[in-house]
Amino acid sequence: MNGGWGWMPWGWIFPLIFLVLMVVFMVFMMRGGMGGGPMCGGSHKTSGSAETPRETLDRRYARGEITREEYQQMRKDLEG
């Protein structure tokens, strides 16, 4: 019998594993893990966030889905 100190040579592994898991968890949460969203401090839009009509119009024009004339008319309609 060694007085209950038999675990000591391996005693540093569990705190090290715990520390590594905590660092990984914190990095995961800071990068917007689990969807992020506004509560996690992320400033980027998530795939489920709604865009404004103006942003939709700008995106459609940039992709070439509508002509310049259509873009200008729709933009005017949105402003007034």
Chimera marker file (.cmm) of the C-alpha trace (Angstrom):
<marker_set name="trace">
<marker id="1" x="0.000" y="0.000" z="0.000" r="1" g="1" b="0" radius="0.5"/>
<marker id="2" x="1.405" y="3.348" z="-0.958" r="1" g="1" b="0" radius="0.5"/>
<marker id="3" x="-0.636" y="5.617" z="1.299" r="1" g="1" b="0" radius="0.5"/>
<marker id="4" x="-3.270" y="6.632" z="-1.261" r="1" g="1" b="0" radius="0.5"/>
<marker id="5" x="-0.882" y="8.558" z="-3.514" r="1" g="1" b="0" radius="0.5"/>
<marker id="6" x="-0.970" y="6.066" z="-6.368" r="1" g="1" b="0" radius="0.5"/>
<marker id="7" x="-2.927" y="8.420" z="-8.629" r="1" g="1" b="0" radius="0.5"/>
<marker id="8" x="-0.390" y="11.266" z="-8.439" r="1" g="1" b="0" radius="0.5"/>
<marker id="9" x="1.671" y="10.459" z="-11.538" r="1" g="1" b="0" radius="0.5"/>
<marker id="10" x="-1.495" y="10.746" z="-13.641" r="1" g="1" b="0" radius="0.5"/>
<marker id="11" x="-3.143" y="13.481" z="-11.570" r="1" g="1" b="0" radius="0.5"/>
<marker id="12" x="-2.106" y="16.271" z="-13.966" r="1" g="1" b="0" radius="0.5"/>
<marker id="13" x="-3.958" y="14.789" z="-16.960" r="1" g="1" b="0" radius="0.5"/>
<marker id="14" x="-7.521" y="15.543" z="-15.829" r="1" g="1" b="0" radius="0.5"/>
<marker id="15" x="-6.957" y="19.239" z="-15.024" r="1" g="1" b="0" radius="0.5"/>
<marker id="16" x="-5.136" y="19.599" z="-18.341" r="1" g="1" b="0" radius="0.5"/>
<marker id="17" x="-8.008" y="17.982" z="-20.256" r="1" g="1" b="0" radius="0.5"/>
<marker id="18" x="-10.470" y="20.216" z="-18.420" r="1" g="1" b="0" radius="0.5"/>
<marker id="19" x="-8.454" y="23.332" z="-19.282" r="1" g="1" b="0" radius="0.5"/>
<marker id="20" x="-8.204" y="22.381" z="-22.962" r="1" g="1" b="0" radius="0.5"/>
<marker id="21" x="-11.947" y="21.709" z="-23.137" r="1" g="1" b="0" radius="0.5"/>
<marker id="22" x="-12.708" y="25.081" z="-21.546" r="1" g="1" b="0" radius="0.5"/>
<marker id="23" x="-10.489" y="26.912" z="-24.049" r="1" g="1" b="0" radius="0.5"/>
<marker id="24" x="-12.090" y="25.053" z="-26.970" r="1" g="1" b="0" radius="0.5"/>
<marker id="25" x="-15.559" y="25.847" z="-25.625" r="1" g="1" b="0" radius="0.5"/>
<marker id="26" x="-14.756" y="29.549" z="-25.243" r="1" g="1" b="0" radius="0.5"/>
<marker id="27" x="-13.313" y="29.792" z="-28.770" r="1" g="1" b="0" radius="0.5"/>
<marker id="28" x="-16.370" y="27.966" z="-30.117" r="1" g="1" b="0" radius="0.5"/>
<marker id="29" x="-18.748" y="30.387" z="-28.385" r="1" g="1" b="0" radius="0.5"/>
<marker id="30" x="-16.785" y="33.480" z="-29.441" r="1" g="1" b="0" radius="0.5"/>
<marker id="31" x="-16.900" y="32.409" z="-33.072" r="1" g="1" b="0" radius="0.5"/>
<marker id="32" x="-20.691" y="32.218" z="-32.938" r="1" g="1" b="0" radius="0.5"/>
<marker id="33" x="-21.123" y="28.526" z="-32.334" r="1" g="1" b="0" radius="0.5"/>
<marker id="34" x="-24.624" y="27.103" z="-32.161" r="1" g="1" b="0" radius="0.5"/>
<marker id="35" x="-25.990" y="29.708" z="-34.561" r="1" g="1" b="0" radius="0.5"/>
<marker id="36" x="-24.600" y="32.795" z="-32.850" r="1" g="1" b="0" radius="0.5"/>
<marker id="37" x="-27.260" y="35.436" z="-33.219" r="1" g="1" b="0" radius="0.5"/>
<marker id="38" x="-27.439" y="38.912" z="-31.758" r="1" g="1" b="0" radius="0.5"/>
<marker id="39" x="-27.308" y="37.712" z="-28.139" r="1" g="1" b="0" radius="0.5"/>
<marker id="40" x="-23.838" y="36.246" z="-28.661" r="1" g="1" b="0" radius="0.5"/>
<marker id="41" x="-22.396" y="39.580" z="-29.745" r="1" g="1" b="0" radius="0.5"/>
<marker id="42" x="-21.998" y="38.655" z="-33.388" r="1" g="1" b="0" radius="0.5"/>
<marker id="43" x="-22.340" y="41.519" z="-35.825" r="1" g="1" b="0" radius="0.5"/>
<marker id="44" x="-22.646" y="39.377" z="-38.939" r="1" g="1" b="0" radius="0.5"/>
<marker id="45" x="-25.991" y="38.331" z="-40.340" r="1" g="1" b="0" radius="0.5"/>
<marker id="46" x="-27.066" y="34.755" z="-39.900" r="1" g="1" b="0" radius="0.5"/>
<marker id="47" x="-28.791" y="32.844" z="-42.652" r="1" g="1" b="0" radius="0.5"/>
<marker id="48" x="-32.147" y="33.208" z="-40.892" r="1" g="1" b="0" radius="0.5"/>
<marker id="49" x="-32.023" y="36.989" z="-40.484" r="1" g="1" b="0" radius="0.5"/>
<marker id="50" x="-34.314" y="39.096" z="-42.627" r="1" g="1" b="0" radius="0.5"/>
<marker id="51" x="-32.897" y="41.645" z="-45.021" r="1" g="1" b="0" radius="0.5"/>
<marker id="52" x="-34.538" y="44.954" z="-45.821" r="1" g="1" b="0" radius="0.5"/>
<marker id="53" x="-36.327" y="45.487" z="-49.133" r="1" g="1" b="0" radius="0.5"/>
<marker id="54" x="-33.541" y="47.867" z="-50.187" r="1" g="1" b="0" radius="0.5"/>
<marker id="55" x="-30.892" y="45.202" z="-49.507" r="1" g="1" b="0" radius="0.5"/>
<marker id="56" x="-32.888" y="42.695" z="-51.535" r="1" g="1" b="0" radius="0.5"/>
<marker id="57" x="-33.169" y="45.154" z="-54.400" r="1" g="1" b="0" radius="0.5"/>
<marker id="58" x="-29.444" y="45.965" z="-54.303" r="1" g="1" b="0" radius="0.5"/>
<marker id="59" x="-28.583" y="42.257" z="-54.254" r="1" g="1" b="0" radius="0.5"/>
<marker id="60" x="-30.846" y="41.495" z="-57.211" r="1" g="1" b="0" radius="0.5"/>
<marker id="61" x="-29.322" y="44.353" z="-59.228" r="1" g="1" b="0" radius="0.5"/>
<marker id="62" x="-25.786" y="43.258" z="-58.350" r="1" g="1" b="0" radius="0.5"/>
<marker id="63" x="-26.550" y="39.725" z="-59.527" r="1" g="1" b="0" radius="0.5"/>
<marker id="64" x="-27.964" y="41.018" z="-62.785" r="1" g="1" b="0" radius="0.5"/>
<marker id="65" x="-31.488" y="39.762" z="-62.128" r="1" g="1" b="0" radius="0.5"/>
<marker id="66" x="-33.008" y="43.150" z="-62.961" r="1" g="1" b="0" radius="0.5"/>
<marker id="67" x="-32.034" y="45.926" z="-65.384" r="1" g="1" b="0" radius="0.5"/>
<marker id="68" x="-30.807" y="49.378" z="-64.413" r="1" g="1" b="0" radius="0.5"/>
<marker id="69" x="-34.161" y="50.907" z="-65.310" r="1" g="1" b="0" radius="0.5"/>
<marker id="70" x="-36.049" y="48.356" z="-63.219" r="1" g="1" b="0" radius="0.5"/>
<marker id="71" x="-33.652" y="48.969" z="-60.328" r="1" g="1" b="0" radius="0.5"/>
<marker id="72" x="-34.106" y="52.739" z="-60.461" r="1" g="1" b="0" radius="0.5"/>
<marker id="73" x="-37.893" y="52.471" z="-60.672" r="1" g="1" b="0" radius="0.5"/>
<marker id="74" x="-38.116" y="49.997" z="-57.798" r="1" g="1" b="0" radius="0.5"/>
<marker id="75" x="-35.748" y="52.103" z="-55.689" r="1" g="1" b="0" radius="0.5"/>
<marker id="76" x="-37.893" y="55.145" z="-56.331" r="1" g="1" b="0" radius="0.5"/>
<marker id="77" x="-40.995" y="53.169" z="-55.360" r="1" g="1" b="0" radius="0.5"/>
<marker id="78" x="-39.370" y="52.081" z="-52.103" r="1" g="1" b="0" radius="0.5"/>
<marker id="79" x="-38.318" y="55.617" z="-51.165" r="1" g="1" b="0" radius="0.5"/>
<marker id="80" x="-41.666" y="57.210" z="-51.820" r="1" g="1" b="0" radius="0.5"/>
<link id1="1" id2="2" r="1" g="1" b="0" radius="0.2"/>
<link id1="2" id2="3" r="1" g="1" b="0" radius="0.2"/>
<link id1="3" id2="4" r="1" g="1" b="0" radius="0.2"/>
<link id1="4" id2="5" r="1" g="1" b="0" radius="0.2"/>
<link id1="5" id2="6" r="1" g="1" b="0" radius="0.2"/>
<link id1="6" id2="7" r="1" g="1" b="0" radius="0.2"/>
<link id1="7" id2="8" r="1" g="1" b="0" radius="0.2"/>
<link id1="8" id2="9" r="1" g="1" b="0" radius="0.2"/>
<link id1="9" id2="10" r="1" g="1" b="0" radius="0.2"/>
<link id1="10" id2="11" r="1" g="1" b="0" radius="0.2"/>
<link id1="11" id2="12" r="1" g="1" b="0" radius="0.2"/>
<link id1="12" id2="13" r="1" g="1" b="0" radius="0.2"/>
<link id1="13" id2="14" r="1" g="1" b="0" radius="0.2"/>
<link id1="14" id2="15" r="1" g="1" b="0" radius="0.2"/>
<link id1="15" id2="16" r="1" g="1" b="0" radius="0.2"/>
<link id1="16" id2="17" r="1" g="1" b="0" radius="0.2"/>
<link id1="17" id2="18" r="1" g="1" b="0" radius="0.2"/>
<link id1="18" id2="19" r="1" g="1" b="0" radius="0.2"/>
<link id1="19" id2="20" r="1" g="1" b="0" radius="0.2"/>
<link id1="20" id2="21" r="1" g="1" b="0" radius="0.2"/>
<link id1="21" id2="22" r="1" g="1" b="0" radius="0.2"/>
<link id1="22" id2="23" r="1" g="1" b="0" radius="0.2"/>
<link id1="23" id2="24" r="1" g="1" b="0" radius="0.2"/>
<link id1="24" id2="25" r="1" g="1" b="0" radius="0.2"/>
<link id1="25" id2="26" r="1" g="1" b="0" radius="0.2"/>
<link id1="26" id2="27" r="1" g="1" b="0" radius="0.2"/>
<link id1="27" id2="28" r="1" g="1" b="0" radius="0.2"/>
<link id1="28" id2="29" r="1" g="1" b="0" radius="0.2"/>
<link id1="29" id2="30" r="1" g="1" b="0" radius="0.2"/>
<link id1="30" id2="31" r="1" g="1" b="0" radius="0.2"/>
<link id1="31" id2="32" r="1" g="1" b="0" radius="0.2"/>
<link id1="32" id2="33" r="1" g="1" b="0" radius="0.2"/>
<link id1="33" id2="34" r="1" g="1" b="0" radius="0.2"/>
<link id1="34" id2="35" r="1" g="1" b="0" radius="0.2"/>
<link id1="35" id2="36" r="1" g="1" b="0" radius="0.2"/>
<link id1="36" id2="37" r="1" g="1" b="0" radius="0.2"/>
<link id1="37" id2="38" r="1" g="1" b="0" radius="0.2"/>
<link id1="38" id2="39" r="1" g="1" b="0" radius="0.2"/>
<link id1="39" id2="40" r="1" g="1" b="0" radius="0.2"/>
<link id1="40" id2="41" r="1" g="1" b="0" radius="0.2"/>
<link id1="41" id2="42" r="1" g="1" b="0" radius="0.2"/>
<link id1="42" id2="43" r="1" g="1" b="0" radius="0.2"/>
<link id1="43" id2="44" r="1" g="1" b="0" radius="0.2"/>
<link id1="44" id2="45" r="1" g="1" b="0" radius="0.2"/>
<link id1="45" id2="46" r="1" g="1" b="0" radius="0.2"/>
<link id1="46" id2="47" r="1" g="1" b="0" radius="0.2"/>
<link id1="47" id2="48" r="1" g="1" b="0" radius="0.2"/>
<link id1="48" id2="49" r="1" g="1" b="0" radius="0.2"/>
<link id1="49" id2="50" r="1" g="1" b="0" radius="0.2"/>
<link id1="50" id2="51" r="1" g="1" b="0" radius="0.2"/>
<link id1="51" id2="52" r="1" g="1" b="0" radius="0.2"/>
<link id1="52" id2="53" r="1" g="1" b="0" radius="0.2"/>
<link id1="53" id2="54" r="1" g="1" b="0" radius="0.2"/>
<link id1="54" id2="55" r="1" g="1" b="0" radius="0.2"/>
<link id1="55" id2="56" r="1" g="1" b="0" radius="0.2"/>
<link id1="56" id2="57" r="1" g="1" b="0" radius="0.2"/>
<link id1="57" id2="58" r="1" g="1" b="0" radius="0.2"/>
<link id1="58" id2="59" r="1" g="1" b="0" radius="0.2"/>
<link id1="59" id2="60" r="1" g="1" b="0" radius="0.2"/>
<link id1="60" id2="61" r="1" g="1" b="0" radius="0.2"/>
<link id1="61" id2="62" r="1" g="1" b="0" radius="0.2"/>
<link id1="62" id2="63" r="1" g="1" b="0" radius="0.2"/>
<link id1="63" id2="64" r="1" g="1" b="0" radius="0.2"/>
<link id1="64" id2="65" r="1" g="1" b="0" radius="0.2"/>
<link id1="65" id2="66" r="1" g="1" b="0" radius="0.2"/>
<link id1="66" id2="67" r="1" g="1" b="0" radius="0.2"/>
<link id1="67" id2="68" r="1" g="1" b="0" radius="0.2"/>
<link id1="68" id2="69" r="1" g="1" b="0" radius="0.2"/>
<link id1="69" id2="70" r="1" g="1" b="0" radius="0.2"/>
<link id1="70" id2="71" r="1" g="1" b="0" radius="0.2"/>
<link id1="71" id2="72" r="1" g="1" b="0" radius="0.2"/>
<link id1="72" id2="73" r="1" g="1" b="0" radius="0.2"/>
<link id1="73" id2="74" r="1" g="1" b="0" radius="0.2"/>
<link id1="74" id2="75" r="1" g="1" b="0" radius="0.2"/>
<link id1="75" id2="76" r="1" g="1" b="0" radius="0.2"/>
<link id1="76" id2="77" r="1" g="1" b="0" radius="0.2"/>
<link id1="77" id2="78" r="1" g="1" b="0" radius="0.2"/>
<link id1="78" id2="79" r="1" g="1" b="0" radius="0.2"/>
<link id1="79" id2="80" r="1" g="1" b="0" radius="0.2"/>
</marker_set>
